[in-house]
Amino acid sequence: MIQIYCMAHQDRSDRVRWLLEELQVPYQDHFLNRTNGELKTESYLKLNPMGRVPTVVDGDTAIFESGGICLYLADKYQSKGLAPSLDSLERAEYLQWMVFSVASLECVVARMFTFQDKTQSQIESIKLEVEAQCKIMKVALNKVLEKQPYLLKSGFSAADIMMAAVIPGAADYLMEPGSAIEKYMKNLMARPAAVKAQVF
Ligand SMILES: N[C@@H](CCC(=O)N[C@@H](CS)C(=O)NCC(=O)O)C(=O)O
């Protein structure tokens, strides 16, 4: 069975758990306590040298980086239809959105969670930068989602899980009332697998 190491349901293990629920693949959660140093024990660092979560153990293999884990799992269970096949043209768009969700969007959104030790004026300036970056990404995402309900024309995929898990972190800047992104999020948040995985 797939083993998930996490701190809580709502950390970055959320997307892995949601994907496994969609794929109907059984998994087991292991909750680690950061305050007690459980992310930095010798045995955990052997699984994830970054001392972070999530980590997934599948058989003898330990994998870290939530985006890499989801790419791996969606391919491993490709017959379930959440990742376009290697020879499909849509594969390119799929990879683009999978990587965009973490490398472009989450990088910016995560700045909203690093306010400790910052002065009020530093916080205001971070917020302005995040807002400006989100504005560009919001236009790109709305353009796609105004045409179709999911990132890929063929339908729901693991790329939607990655994207929807990140968007709420900067909801004020990304989910304009009445926008395609807002509609997209409402639809995804209601998916039984997302509800079961307690993502939102
Ligand atoms: N890019 C990594 C980020 C991993 C990460 O920073 N995880 C956070 C929780 S969501 C963590 O482990 N924080 C613990 C710490 O920083 O001590 C991923 O997507 O897996």
Ligand as a Chemical Component Dictionary entry (heavy atoms), coordinates in Angstrom:
data_LIG
# 
_chem_comp.id                   LIG 
_chem_comp.type                 NON-POLYMER 
_chem_comp.pdbx_formal_charge   0 
_chem_comp.three_letter_code    LIG 
# 
loop_
_chem_comp_atom.comp_id 
_chem_comp_atom.atom_id 
_chem_comp_atom.alt_atom_id 
_chem_comp_atom.type_symbol 
_chem_comp_atom.charge 
_chem_comp_atom.model_Cartn_x 
_chem_comp_atom.model_Cartn_y 
_chem_comp_atom.model_Cartn_z 
_chem_comp_atom.pdbx_ordinal 
LIG N1  N1  N 0 8.144 21.870 -2.890 1  
LIG C1  C1  C 0 7.863 20.961 -1.807 2  
LIG C2  C2  C 0 7.567 21.783 -0.567 3  
LIG C3  C3  C 0 7.543 20.927 0.672  4  
LIG C4  C4  C 0 7.259 21.752 1.907  5  
LIG O1  O1  O 0 7.806 22.843 2.089  6  
LIG N2  N2  N 0 6.407 21.220 2.781  7  
LIG C5  C5  C 0 6.089 21.895 4.020  8  
LIG C6  C6  C 0 4.671 21.541 4.447  9  
LIG S1  S1  S 0 3.448 21.927 3.278  10 
LIG C7  C7  C 0 7.005 21.394 5.121  11 
LIG O2  O2  O 0 7.386 20.241 5.115  12 
LIG N3  N3  N 0 7.343 22.251 6.056  13 
LIG C8  C8  C 0 8.122 21.833 7.177  14 
LIG C9  C9  C 0 9.234 22.738 7.474  15 
LIG O3  O3  O 0 9.483 23.643 6.678  16 
LIG O4  O4  O 0 9.883 22.533 8.494  17 
LIG C10 C10 C 0 6.680 20.070 -2.197 18 
LIG O5  O5  O 0 5.830 20.516 -2.981 19 
LIG O6  O6  O 0 6.615 18.919 -1.740 20 
# 
loop_
_chem_comp_bond.comp_id 
_chem_comp_bond.atom_id_1 
_chem_comp_bond.atom_id_2 
_chem_comp_bond.value_order 
_chem_comp_bond.pdbx_ordinal 
LIG N1  C1  SING 1  
LIG C1  C2  SING 2  
LIG C1  C10 SING 3  
LIG C2  C3  SING 4  
LIG C3  C4  SING 5  
LIG C4  O1  DOUB 6  
LIG C4  N2  SING 7  
LIG N2  C5  SING 8  
LIG C5  C6  SING 9  
LIG C5  C7  SING 10 
LIG C6  S1  SING 11 
LIG C7  O2  DOUB 12 
LIG C7  N3  SING 13 
LIG N3  C8  SING 14 
LIG C8  C9  SING 15 
LIG C9  O3  DOUB 16 
LIG C9  O4  SING 17 
LIG C10 O5  DOUB 18 
LIG C10 O6  SING 19 
# 
